[in-house]
């Protein structure tokens, strides 16, 4: 089994979360009713979400697949660079999928103002903020303006906030009650290091949540609910993670700064994207074989890729990744 999964914090789960999970195992023969109610109350107090606007699931993937099956969009736009999950889920539901992706000089981030003339062409749009490939967040006001225009045309906007805890970016969860066309997705897998005990949730209108619930077939388990509730209240873990991410990003930036032609795009999270360089595909293959959190991102078929995408690991493994890149790219 690979020791790392891209995007997952190497620091989690915290000691507090591990203790809570161990305690929850004593009640493993019970359904998570009371624990789920406490977690939903936490979300209500923190984000102003009503239970009728909320759907919990065992994974983000399960929710992403449920959305196009519930809404049946004829035409879907994926705003990239993006993971393949959105395209796969939309295509599985029979939707035609197109892409909007930025150019190299924009760090491949989408040119949203240039998208204005195509707004009325889609039934559903997927956008990750922060971006799941580059780790870069789009300004919340820019995304809100886009969402407003799309909503006017009856288009549903799915906002994947899987990496948002790594930033100080404001969540769109608070906008759900006032909007009929926003679907916001969150997960405990990445920031809290709970990929193996994930809990994900979607926030949307009551009608959308009802339609999605009919497509969710799994049941929640008690340790996952307890872990999610405990992790979101652990302020010490947030301080530790924030410091770790900033320190290790500076380490990587300094390390590649002295290498000719090798550079990183700016990132707001623990996920980083290298600028295109001929040596990096070889470095990616070695790093992947080693089990590190590194992969080649190829993008859509007509994209000018591949690019090396990584996420921060434990300090000693970040140093080893730097060594691999220096050896290959020297």
GIGI-V941391 format. One record per helix or strand of 3 or more residues. SS is the DSSP state (H for helix, E for strand). FROM is the first residue (numbers start at 1). TO is the last residue. Records with the same first field share a line. If there is no record, write none. Layout:
SS->FROM-TO  FROM-TO
This chain:
H->15-27  33-47  51-53  60-71  85-92  104-106  113-121  140-152  164-166  173-175  195-197  206-213  222-232  235-257  280-290  315-329
E->54-57  75-79  96-100  124-128  156-160  182-187  200-203  271-274  294-297  307-311
